[in-house]
């Protein structure tokens, strides 16, 4: 592996700074993945459940 230098010019024998930067750049370019749809689905399910509960309570109150 090539001898690399960190952002301040410090010697980085493992090249970990360069690998980390490549990882961060790759993650930022790939955009949102499957994980971002999880909270959205949970929010939709929560809203639907809340509406069903409100309708059920209203139905029982006016029965």
PQR file with spaces between the fields and no chain letter, atoms N, CA, C, O and H, PARSE charges and radii, in Angstrom:
ATOM       1  N    UNK     1       0.853   -1.166    0.000 -0.4000 1.5000
ATOM       2  CA   UNK     1       0.000    0.000    0.000 -0.0000 2.0000
ATOM       3  C    UNK     1       0.896    1.225    0.000  0.5500 1.7000
ATOM       4  O    UNK     1       1.977    1.218    0.589 -0.5500 1.4000
ATOM       5  N    UNK     2       0.449    2.256   -0.652 -0.4000 1.5000
ATOM       6  CA   UNK     2       1.244    3.467   -0.765 -0.0000 2.0000
ATOM       7  C    UNK     2       1.257    4.224    0.551  0.5500 1.7000
ATOM       8  O    UNK     2       0.299    4.186    1.324 -0.5500 1.4000
ATOM       9  H    UNK     2      -0.429    2.263   -1.131  0.4000 1.0000
ATOM      10  N    UNK     3       2.368    4.913    0.784 -0.4000 1.5000
ATOM      11  CA   UNK     3       2.439    5.758    1.971 -0.0000 2.0000
ATOM      12  C    UNK     3       1.567    6.984    1.736  0.5500 1.7000
ATOM      13  O    UNK     3       1.769    7.732    0.780 -0.5500 1.4000
ATOM      14  H    UNK     3       3.146    4.943    0.156  0.4000 1.0000
ATOM      15  N    UNK     4       0.603    7.176    2.614 -0.4000 1.5000
ATOM      16  CA   UNK     4      -0.304    8.311    2.448 -0.0000 2.0000
ATOM      17  C    UNK     4      -0.135    9.266    3.607  0.5500 1.7000
ATOM      18  O    UNK     4       0.421    8.920    4.650 -0.5500 1.4000
ATOM      19  H    UNK     4       0.438    6.568    3.391  0.4000 1.0000
ATOM      20  N    UNK     5      -0.616   10.451    3.408 -0.4000 1.5000
ATOM      21  CA   UNK     5      -0.569   11.452    4.466 -0.0000 2.0000
ATOM      22  C    UNK     5      -1.979   11.852    4.834  0.5500 1.7000
ATOM      23  O    UNK     5      -2.864   11.894    3.980 -0.5500 1.4000
ATOM      24  H    UNK     5      -1.068   10.732    2.561  0.4000 1.0000
ATOM      25  N    UNK     6      -2.192   12.149    6.124 -0.4000 1.5000
ATOM      26  CA   UNK     6      -3.479   12.597    6.608 -0.0000 2.0000
ATOM      27  C    UNK     6      -3.741   14.029    6.193  0.5500 1.7000
ATOM      28  O    UNK     6      -2.940   14.623    5.470 -0.5500 1.4000
ATOM      29  H    UNK     6      -1.473   12.114    6.818  0.4000 1.0000
ATOM      30  N    UNK     7      -4.844   14.586    6.637 -0.4000 1.5000
ATOM      31  CA   UNK     7      -5.212   15.942    6.221 -0.0000 2.0000
ATOM      32  C    UNK     7      -4.228   17.011    6.694  0.5500 1.7000
ATOM      33  O    UNK     7      -4.107   18.047    6.040 -0.5500 1.4000
ATOM      34  H    UNK     7      -5.494   14.104    7.224  0.4000 1.0000
ATOM      35  N    UNK     8      -3.524   16.799    7.803 -0.4000 1.5000
ATOM      36  CA   UNK     8      -2.559   17.773    8.287 -0.0000 2.0000
ATOM      37  C    UNK     8      -1.138   17.439    7.826  0.5500 1.7000
ATOM      38  O    UNK     8      -0.184   18.069    8.283 -0.5500 1.4000
ATOM      39  H    UNK     8      -3.622   15.957    8.334  0.4000 1.0000
ATOM      40  N    UNK     9      -0.985   16.486    6.953 -0.4000 1.5000
ATOM      41  CA   UNK     9       0.330   16.102    6.476 -0.0000 2.0000
ATOM      42  C    UNK     9       0.990   15.065    7.360  0.5500 1.7000
ATOM      43  O    UNK     9       2.166   14.757    7.169 -0.5500 1.4000
ATOM      44  H    UNK     9      -1.760   15.975    6.582  0.4000 1.0000
ATOM      45  N    UNK    10       0.262   14.517    8.324 -0.4000 1.5000
ATOM      46  CA   UNK    10       0.806   13.479    9.193 -0.0000 2.0000
ATOM      47  C    UNK    10       0.869   12.164    8.433  0.5500 1.7000
ATOM      48  O    UNK    10       0.007   11.863    7.607 -0.5500 1.4000
ATOM      49  H    UNK    10      -0.694   14.768    8.479  0.4000 1.0000
ATOM      50  N    UNK    11       1.907   11.385    8.727 -0.4000 1.5000
ATOM      51  CA   UNK    11       2.086   10.096    8.066 -0.0000 2.0000
ATOM      52  C    UNK    11       1.003    9.122    8.520  0.5500 1.7000
ATOM      53  O    UNK    11       0.764    8.976    9.719 -0.5500 1.4000
ATOM      54  H    UNK    11       2.607   11.630    9.397  0.4000 1.0000
ATOM      55  N    UNK    12       0.353    8.462    7.581 -0.4000 1.5000
ATOM      56  CA   UNK    12      -0.700    7.487    7.865 -0.0000 2.0000
ATOM      57  C    UNK    12      -0.288    6.162    7.236  0.5500 1.7000
ATOM      58  O    UNK    12      -0.602    5.919    6.071 -0.5500 1.4000
ATOM      59  H    UNK    12       0.547    8.580    6.607  0.4000 1.0000
ATOM      60  N    UNK    13       0.420    5.283    7.987 -0.4000 1.5000
ATOM      61  CA   UNK    13       0.984    4.074    7.390 -0.0000 2.0000
ATOM      62  C    UNK    13      -0.058    3.114    6.846  0.5500 1.7000
ATOM      63  O    UNK    13       0.214    2.409    5.874 -0.5500 1.4000
ATOM      64  H    UNK    13       0.676    5.481    8.933  0.4000 1.0000
ATOM      65  N    UNK    14      -1.234    3.065    7.438 -0.4000 1.5000
ATOM      66  CA   UNK    14      -2.246    2.120    6.973 -0.0000 2.0000
ATOM      67  C    UNK    14      -3.121    2.704    5.870  0.5500 1.7000
ATOM      68  O    UNK    14      -3.859    1.970    5.214 -0.5500 1.4000
ATOM      69  H    UNK    14      -1.454    3.638    8.227  0.4000 1.0000
ATOM      70  N    UNK    15      -3.048    3.995    5.663 -0.4000 1.5000
ATOM      71  CA   UNK    15      -3.903    4.617    4.667 -0.0000 2.0000
ATOM      72  C    UNK    15      -5.347    4.678    5.112  0.5500 1.7000
ATOM      73  O    UNK    15      -6.248    4.783    4.280 -0.5500 1.4000
ATOM      74  H    UNK    15      -2.448    4.592    6.196  0.4000 1.0000
ATOM      75  N    UNK    16      -5.585    4.612    6.426 -0.4000 1.5000
ATOM      76  CA   UNK    16      -6.959    4.545    6.918 -0.0000 2.0000
ATOM      77  C    UNK    16      -7.738    5.822    6.640  0.5500 1.7000
ATOM      78  O    UNK    16      -8.948    5.776    6.421 -0.5500 1.4000
ATOM      79  H    UNK    16      -4.854    4.526    7.102  0.4000 1.0000
ATOM      80  N    UNK    17      -7.055    6.962    6.647 -0.4000 1.5000
ATOM      81  CA   UNK    17      -7.748    8.217    6.361 -0.0000 2.0000
ATOM      82  C    UNK    17      -8.263    8.204    4.934  0.5500 1.7000
ATOM      83  O    UNK    17      -9.397    8.607    4.673 -0.5500 1.4000
ATOM      84  H    UNK    17      -6.072    7.000    6.826  0.4000 1.0000
ATOM      85  N    UNK    18      -7.443    7.746    4.022 -0.4000 1.5000
ATOM      86  CA   UNK    18      -7.855    7.691    2.624 -0.0000 2.0000
ATOM      87  C    UNK    18      -9.003    6.713    2.437  0.5500 1.7000
ATOM      88  O    UNK    18      -9.945    6.998    1.699 -0.5500 1.4000
ATOM      89  H    UNK    18      -6.522    7.419    4.234  0.4000 1.0000
ATOM      90  N    UNK    19      -8.936    5.569    3.093 -0.4000 1.5000
ATOM      91  CA   UNK    19     -10.021    4.584    2.976 -0.0000 2.0000
ATOM      92  C    UNK    19     -11.308    5.121    3.592  0.5500 1.7000
ATOM      93  O    UNK    19     -12.392    4.906    3.049 -0.5500 1.4000
ATOM      94  H    UNK    19      -8.170    5.337    3.692  0.4000 1.0000
ATOM      95  N    UNK    20     -11.197    5.820    4.725 -0.4000 1.5000
ATOM      96  CA   UNK    20     -12.383    6.388    5.358 -0.0000 2.0000
ATOM      97  C    UNK    20     -13.029    7.427    4.462  0.5500 1.7000
ATOM      98  O    UNK    20     -14.250    7.448    4.307 -0.5500 1.4000
ATOM      99  H    UNK    20     -10.317    5.995    5.167  0.4000 1.0000
ATOM     100  N    UNK    21     -12.219    8.282    3.875 -0.4000 1.5000
ATOM     101  CA   UNK    21     -12.769    9.306    2.979 -0.0000 2.0000
ATOM     102  C    UNK    21     -13.447    8.662    1.770  0.5500 1.7000
ATOM     103  O    UNK    21     -14.497    9.132    1.331 -0.5500 1.4000
ATOM     104  H    UNK    21     -11.227    8.265    4.001  0.4000 1.0000
ATOM     105  N    UNK    22     -12.871    7.614    1.237 -0.4000 1.5000
ATOM     106  CA   UNK    22     -13.499    6.924    0.109 -0.0000 2.0000
ATOM     107  C    UNK    22     -14.831    6.317    0.536  0.5500 1.7000
ATOM     108  O    UNK    22     -15.796    6.350   -0.226 -0.5500 1.4000
ATOM     109  H    UNK    22     -12.018    7.233    1.593  0.4000 1.0000
ATOM     110  N    UNK    23     -14.893    5.764    1.744 -0.4000 1.5000
ATOM     111  CA   UNK    23     -16.136    5.186    2.261 -0.0000 2.0000
ATOM     112  C    UNK    23     -17.204    6.258    2.431  0.5500 1.7000
ATOM     113  O    UNK    23     -18.353    6.051    2.042 -0.5500 1.4000
ATOM     114  H    UNK    23     -14.109    5.737    2.364  0.4000 1.0000
ATOM     115  N    UNK    24     -16.839    7.400    3.008 -0.4000 1.5000
ATOM     116  CA   UNK    24     -17.797    8.480    3.221 -0.0000 2.0000
ATOM     117  C    UNK    24     -18.283    9.028    1.887  0.5500 1.7000
ATOM     118  O    UNK    24     -19.476    9.276    1.713 -0.5500 1.4000
ATOM     119  H    UNK    24     -15.905    7.567    3.324  0.4000 1.0000
ATOM     120  N    UNK    25     -17.361    9.219    0.944 -0.4000 1.5000
ATOM     121  CA   UNK    25     -17.749    9.726   -0.370 -0.0000 2.0000
ATOM     122  C    UNK    25     -18.690    8.762   -1.077  0.5500 1.7000
ATOM     123  O    UNK    25     -19.653    9.182   -1.717 -0.5500 1.4000
ATOM     124  H    UNK    25     -16.392    9.018    1.086  0.4000 1.0000
ATOM     125  N    UNK    26     -18.408    7.468   -0.959 -0.4000 1.5000
ATOM     126  CA   UNK    26     -19.257    6.463   -1.600 -0.0000 2.0000
ATOM     127  C    UNK    26     -20.647    6.454   -0.974  0.5500 1.7000
ATOM     128  O    UNK    26     -21.645    6.337   -1.686 -0.5500 1.4000
ATOM     129  H    UNK    26     -17.625    7.127   -0.439  0.4000 1.0000
ATOM     130  N    UNK    27     -20.724    6.575    0.344 -0.4000 1.5000
ATOM     131  CA   UNK    27     -22.005    6.553    1.040 -0.0000 2.0000
ATOM     132  C    UNK    27     -22.827    7.786    0.684  0.5500 1.7000
ATOM     133  O    UNK    27     -24.044    7.687    0.534 -0.5500 1.4000
ATOM     134  H    UNK    27     -19.914    6.670    0.923  0.4000 1.0000
ATOM     135  N    UNK    28     -22.189    8.941    0.547 -0.4000 1.5000
ATOM     136  CA   UNK    28     -22.938   10.158    0.245 -0.0000 2.0000
ATOM     137  C    UNK    28     -23.412   10.175   -1.203  0.5500 1.7000
ATOM     138  O    UNK    28     -24.434   10.792   -1.500 -0.5500 1.4000
ATOM     139  H    UNK    28     -21.200    9.021    0.669  0.4000 1.0000
ATOM     140  N    UNK    29     -22.704    9.520   -2.102 -0.4000 1.5000
ATOM     141  CA   UNK    29     -23.102    9.495   -3.501 -0.0000 2.0000
ATOM     142  C    UNK    29     -24.211    8.485   -3.772  0.5500 1.7000
ATOM     143  O    UNK    29     -24.983    8.653   -4.716 -0.5500 1.4000
ATOM     144  H    UNK    29     -21.874    9.018   -1.860  0.4000 1.0000
ATOM     145  N    UNK    30     -24.297    7.446   -2.959 -0.4000 1.5000
ATOM     146  CA   UNK    30     -25.283    6.405   -3.231 -0.0000 2.0000
ATOM     147  C    UNK    30     -26.689    6.855   -2.860  0.5500 1.7000
ATOM     148  O    UNK    30     -27.656    6.267   -3.344 -0.5500 1.4000
ATOM     149  H    UNK    30     -23.670    7.310   -2.192  0.4000 1.0000
ATOM     150  N    UNK    31     -26.840    7.877   -2.017 -0.4000 1.5000
ATOM     151  CA   UNK    31     -28.148    8.397   -1.652 -0.0000 2.0000
ATOM     152  C    UNK    31     -28.862    7.479   -0.683  0.5500 1.7000
ATOM     153  O    UNK    31     -28.271    6.539   -0.153 -0.5500 1.4000
ATOM     154  H    UNK    31     -26.055    8.355   -1.623  0.4000 1.0000
ATOM     155  N    UNK    32     -30.145    7.757   -0.453 -0.4000 1.5000
ATOM     156  CA   UNK    32     -30.908    6.955    0.510 -0.0000 2.0000
ATOM     157  C    UNK    32     -31.064    5.516    0.043  0.5500 1.7000
ATOM     158  O    UNK    32     -31.269    5.246   -1.141 -0.5500 1.4000
ATOM     159  H    UNK    32     -30.625    8.521   -0.883  0.4000 1.0000
ATOM     160  N    UNK    33     -30.967    4.622    0.978 -0.4000 1.5000
ATOM     161  CA   UNK    33     -31.092    3.208    0.671 -0.0000 2.0000
ATOM     162  C    UNK    33     -32.405    2.682    1.234  0.5500 1.7000
ATOM     163  O    UNK    33     -33.293    3.462    1.578 -0.5500 1.4000
ATOM     164  H    UNK    33     -30.801    4.842    1.939  0.4000 1.0000
ATOM     165  N    UNK    34     -32.529    1.383    1.328 -0.4000 1.5000
ATOM     166  CA   UNK    34     -33.730    0.717    1.819 -0.0000 2.0000
ATOM     167  C    UNK    34     -34.079    1.164    3.237  0.5500 1.7000
ATOM     168  O    UNK    34     -35.256    1.190    3.596 -0.5500 1.4000
ATOM     169  H    UNK    34     -31.808    0.749    1.049  0.4000 1.0000
ATOM     170  N    UNK    35     -33.091    1.513    4.043 -0.4000 1.5000
ATOM     171  CA   UNK    35     -33.342    1.877    5.435 -0.0000 2.0000
ATOM     172  C    UNK    35     -34.217    3.116    5.548  0.5500 1.7000
ATOM     173  O    UNK    35     -34.946    3.265    6.529 -0.5500 1.4000
ATOM     174  H    UNK    35     -32.134    1.491    3.751  0.4000 1.0000
ATOM     175  N    UNK    36     -34.162    4.000    4.572 -0.4000 1.5000
ATOM     176  CA   UNK    36     -34.958    5.221    4.665 -0.0000 2.0000
ATOM     177  C    UNK    36     -36.442    4.951    4.485  0.5500 1.7000
ATOM     178  O    UNK    36     -37.263    5.745    4.944 -0.5500 1.4000
ATOM     179  H    UNK    36     -33.570    3.879    3.775  0.4000 1.0000
ATOM     180  N    UNK    37     -36.812    3.857    3.832 -0.4000 1.5000
ATOM     181  CA   UNK    37     -38.233    3.571    3.654 -0.0000 2.0000
ATOM     182  C    UNK    37     -38.837    2.972    4.916  0.5500 1.7000
ATOM     183  O    UNK    37     -40.059    2.979    5.065 -0.5500 1.4000
ATOM     184  H    UNK    37     -36.145    3.212    3.460  0.4000 1.0000
ATOM     185  N    UNK    38     -38.020    2.455    5.828 -0.4000 1.5000
ATOM     186  CA   UNK    38     -38.525    1.869    7.065 -0.0000 2.0000
ATOM     187  C    UNK    38     -39.279    2.859    7.928  0.5500 1.7000
ATOM     188  O    UNK    38     -40.429    2.596    8.282 -0.5500 1.4000
ATOM     189  H    UNK    38     -37.028    2.449    5.707  0.4000 1.0000
ATOM     190  N    UNK    39     -38.680    3.987    8.281 -0.4000 1.5000
ATOM     191  CA   UNK    39     -39.400    4.961    9.103 -0.0000 2.0000
ATOM     192  C    UNK    39     -40.640    5.516    8.405  0.5500 1.7000
ATOM     193  O    UNK    39     -41.631    5.821    9.069 -0.5500 1.4000
ATOM     194  H    UNK    39     -37.746    4.200    7.993  0.4000 1.0000
ATOM     195  N    UNK    40     -40.606    5.651    7.100 -0.4000 1.5000
ATOM     196  CA   UNK    40     -41.757    6.169    6.366 -0.0000 2.0000
ATOM     197  C    UNK    40     -42.917    5.188    6.450  0.5500 1.7000
ATOM     198  O    UNK    40     -44.060    5.595    6.655 -0.5500 1.4000
ATOM     199  H    UNK    40     -39.801    5.403    6.560  0.4000 1.0000
ATOM     200  N    UNK    41     -42.632    3.902    6.295 -0.4000 1.5000
ATOM     201  CA   UNK    41     -43.680    2.883    6.394 -0.0000 2.0000
ATOM     202  C    UNK    41     -44.233    2.856    7.814  0.5500 1.7000
ATOM     203  O    UNK    41     -45.444    2.733    7.999 -0.5500 1.4000
ATOM     204  H    UNK    41     -41.703    3.571    6.129  0.4000 1.0000
ATOM     205  N    UNK    42     -43.378    2.969    8.804 -0.4000 1.5000
ATOM     206  CA   UNK    42     -43.820    2.989   10.190 -0.0000 2.0000
ATOM     207  C    UNK    42     -44.716    4.181   10.478  0.5500 1.7000
ATOM     208  O    UNK    42     -45.697    4.059   11.211 -0.5500 1.4000
ATOM     209  H    UNK    42     -42.395    3.069    8.653  0.4000 1.0000
ATOM     210  N    UNK    43     -44.390    5.320    9.913 -0.4000 1.5000
ATOM     211  CA   UNK    43     -45.203    6.519   10.108 -0.0000 2.0000
ATOM     212  C    UNK    43     -46.580    6.341    9.476  0.5500 1.7000
ATOM     213  O    UNK    43     -47.588    6.708   10.078 -0.5500 1.4000
ATOM     214  H    UNK    43     -43.592    5.419    9.317  0.4000 1.0000
ATOM     215  N    UNK    44     -46.631    5.787    8.281 -0.4000 1.5000
ATOM     216  CA   UNK    44     -47.910    5.561    7.604 -0.0000 2.0000
ATOM     217  C    UNK    44     -48.763    4.583    8.400  0.5500 1.7000
ATOM     218  O    UNK    44     -49.957    4.813    8.589 -0.5500 1.4000
ATOM     219  H    UNK    44     -45.811    5.488    7.792  0.4000 1.0000
ATOM     220  N    UNK    45     -48.163    3.497    8.864 -0.4000 1.5000
ATOM     221  CA   UNK    45     -48.904    2.514    9.656 -0.0000 2.0000
ATOM     222  C    UNK    45     -49.411    3.147   10.949  0.5500 1.7000
ATOM     223  O    UNK    45     -50.540    2.885   11.362 -0.5500 1.4000
ATOM     224  H    UNK    45     -47.193    3.310    8.710  0.4000 1.0000
ATOM     225  N    UNK    46     -48.598    3.969   11.585 -0.4000 1.5000
ATOM     226  CA   UNK    46     -49.009    4.649   12.813 -0.0000 2.0000
ATOM     227  C    UNK    46     -50.184    5.578   12.597  0.5500 1.7000
ATOM     228  O    UNK    46     -51.102    5.627   13.415 -0.5500 1.4000
ATOM     229  H    UNK    46     -47.680    4.182   11.249  0.4000 1.0000
ATOM     230  N    UNK    47     -50.159    6.315   11.499 -0.4000 1.5000
ATOM     231  CA   UNK    47     -51.270    7.227   11.189 -0.0000 2.0000
ATOM     232  C    UNK    47     -52.543    6.436   10.910  0.5500 1.7000
ATOM     233  O    UNK    47     -53.619    6.815   11.371 -0.5500 1.4000
ATOM     234  H    UNK    47     -49.413    6.276   10.835  0.4000 1.0000
ATOM     235  N    UNK    48     -52.434    5.351   10.166 -0.4000 1.5000
ATOM     236  CA   UNK    48     -53.611    4.529    9.863 -0.0000 2.0000
ATOM     237  C    UNK    48     -54.187    3.945   11.150  0.5500 1.7000
ATOM     238  O    UNK    48     -55.404    3.942   11.337 -0.5500 1.4000
ATOM     239  H    UNK    48     -51.559    5.043    9.791  0.4000 1.0000
ATOM     240  N    UNK    49     -53.330    3.453   12.034 -0.4000 1.5000
ATOM     241  CA   UNK    49     -53.800    2.892   13.299 -0.0000 2.0000
ATOM     242  C    UNK    49     -54.482    3.971   14.136  0.5500 1.7000
ATOM     243  O    UNK    49     -55.520    3.714   14.746 -0.5500 1.4000
ATOM     244  H    UNK    49     -52.341    3.455   11.882  0.4000 1.0000
ATOM     245  N    UNK    50     -53.913    5.171   14.172 -0.4000 1.5000
ATOM     246  CA   UNK    50     -54.514    6.268   14.934 -0.0000 2.0000
ATOM     247  C    UNK    50     -55.892    6.629   14.381  0.5500 1.7000
ATOM     248  O    UNK    50     -56.826    6.858   15.150 -0.5500 1.4000
ATOM     249  H    UNK    50     -53.070    5.380   13.677  0.4000 1.0000
ATOM     250  N    UNK    51     -56.024    6.681   13.068 -0.4000 1.5000
ATOM     251  CA   UNK    51     -57.320    6.999   12.452 -0.0000 2.0000
ATOM     252  C    UNK    51     -58.335    5.914   12.785  0.5500 1.7000
ATOM     253  O    UNK    51     -59.481    6.225   13.107 -0.5500 1.4000
ATOM     254  H    UNK    51     -55.266    6.496   12.443  0.4000 1.0000
ATOM     255  N    UNK    52     -57.941    4.662   12.713 -0.4000 1.5000
ATOM     256  CA   UNK    52     -58.851    3.557   13.039 -0.0000 2.0000
ATOM     257  C    UNK    52     -59.301    3.653   14.499  0.5500 1.7000
ATOM     258  O    UNK    52     -60.471    3.418   14.801 -0.5500 1.4000
ATOM     259  H    UNK    52     -57.010    4.409   12.451  0.4000 1.0000
ATOM     260  N    UNK    53     -58.395    3.991   15.391 -0.4000 1.5000
ATOM     261  CA   UNK    53     -58.762    4.114   16.810 -0.0000 2.0000
ATOM     262  C    UNK    53     -59.732    5.270   17.010  0.5500 1.7000
ATOM     263  O    UNK    53     -60.719    5.127   17.731 -0.5500 1.4000
ATOM     264  H    UNK    53     -57.445    4.182   15.146  0.4000 1.0000
ATOM     265  N    UNK    54     -59.469    6.399   16.392 -0.4000 1.5000
ATOM     266  CA   UNK    54     -60.366    7.557   16.532 -0.0000 2.0000
ATOM     267  C    UNK    54     -61.740    7.228   15.969  0.5500 1.7000
ATOM     268  O    UNK    54     -62.750    7.564   16.587 -0.5500 1.4000
ATOM     269  H    UNK    54     -58.667    6.515   15.806  0.4000 1.0000
ATOM     270  N    UNK    55     -61.803    6.580   14.814 -0.4000 1.5000
ATOM     271  CA   UNK    55     -63.093    6.199   14.228 -0.0000 2.0000
ATOM     272  C    UNK    55     -63.819    5.204   15.134  0.5500 1.7000
ATOM     273  O    UNK    55     -65.032    5.303   15.321 -0.5500 1.4000
ATOM     274  H    UNK    55     -60.982    6.306   14.312  0.4000 1.0000
ATOM     275  N    UNK    56     -63.086    4.257   15.689 -0.4000 1.5000
ATOM     276  CA   UNK    56     -63.692    3.287   16.585 -0.0000 2.0000
ATOM     277  C    UNK    56     -64.257    3.919   17.843  0.5500 1.7000
ATOM     278  O    UNK    56     -65.358    3.576   18.274 -0.5500 1.4000
ATOM     279  H    UNK    56     -62.100    4.177   15.537  0.4000 1.0000
ATOM     280  N    UNK    57     -63.506    4.846   18.436 -0.4000 1.5000
ATOM     281  CA   UNK    57     -63.990    5.543   19.627 -0.0000 2.0000
ATOM     282  C    UNK    57     -65.215    6.399   19.305  0.5500 1.7000
ATOM     283  O    UNK    57     -66.176    6.430   20.075 -0.5500 1.4000
ATOM     284  H    UNK    57     -62.612    5.125   18.086  0.4000 1.0000
ATOM     285  N    UNK    58     -65.177    7.098   18.157 -0.4000 1.5000
ATOM     286  CA   UNK    58     -66.319    7.915   17.753 -0.0000 2.0000
ATOM     287  C    UNK    58     -67.542    7.044   17.486  0.5500 1.7000
ATOM     288  O    UNK    58     -68.660    7.413   17.846 -0.5500 1.4000
ATOM     289  H    UNK    58     -64.396    7.073   17.532  0.4000 1.0000
ATOM     290  N    UNK    59     -67.337    5.906   16.866 -0.4000 1.5000
ATOM     291  CA   UNK    59     -68.455    4.988   16.588 -0.0000 2.0000
ATOM     292  C    UNK    59     -69.072    4.482   17.884  0.5500 1.7000
ATOM     293  O    UNK    59     -70.294    4.401   18.006 -0.5500 1.4000
ATOM     294  H    UNK    59     -66.429    5.606   16.573  0.4000 1.0000
ATOM     295  N    UNK    60     -68.222    4.142   18.854 -0.4000 1.5000
ATOM     296  CA   UNK    60     -68.747    3.693   20.151 -0.0000 2.0000
ATOM     297  C    UNK    60     -69.449    4.819   20.906  0.5500 1.7000
ATOM     298  O    UNK    60     -70.428    4.567   21.607 -0.5500 1.4000
ATOM     299  H    UNK    60     -67.229    4.209   18.755  0.4000 1.0000
ATOM     300  N    UNK    61     -68.968    6.052   20.776 -0.4000 1.5000
ATOM     301  CA   UNK    61     -69.567    7.185   21.490 -0.0000 2.0000
ATOM     302  C    UNK    61     -70.935    7.525   20.935  0.5500 1.7000
ATOM     303  O    UNK    61     -71.822    7.913   21.695 -0.5500 1.4000
ATOM     304  H    UNK    61     -68.172    6.257   20.207  0.4000 1.0000
ATOM     305  N    UNK    62     -71.132    7.392   19.634 -0.4000 1.5000
ATOM     306  CA   UNK    62     -72.404    7.746   19.018 -0.0000 2.0000
ATOM     307  C    UNK    62     -73.345    6.578   18.835  0.5500 1.7000
ATOM     308  O    UNK    62     -74.411    6.741   18.242 -0.5500 1.4000
ATOM     309  H    UNK    62     -70.411    7.077   19.017  0.4000 1.0000
ATOM     310  N    UNK    63     -72.995    5.427   19.316 -0.4000 1.5000
ATOM     311  CA   UNK    63     -73.807    4.224   19.142 -0.0000 2.0000
ATOM     312  C    UNK    63     -74.983    4.220   20.077  0.5500 1.7000
ATOM     313  O    UNK    63     -75.776    3.278   20.067 -0.5500 1.4000
ATOM     314  H    UNK    63     -72.129    5.295   19.798  0.4000 1.0000
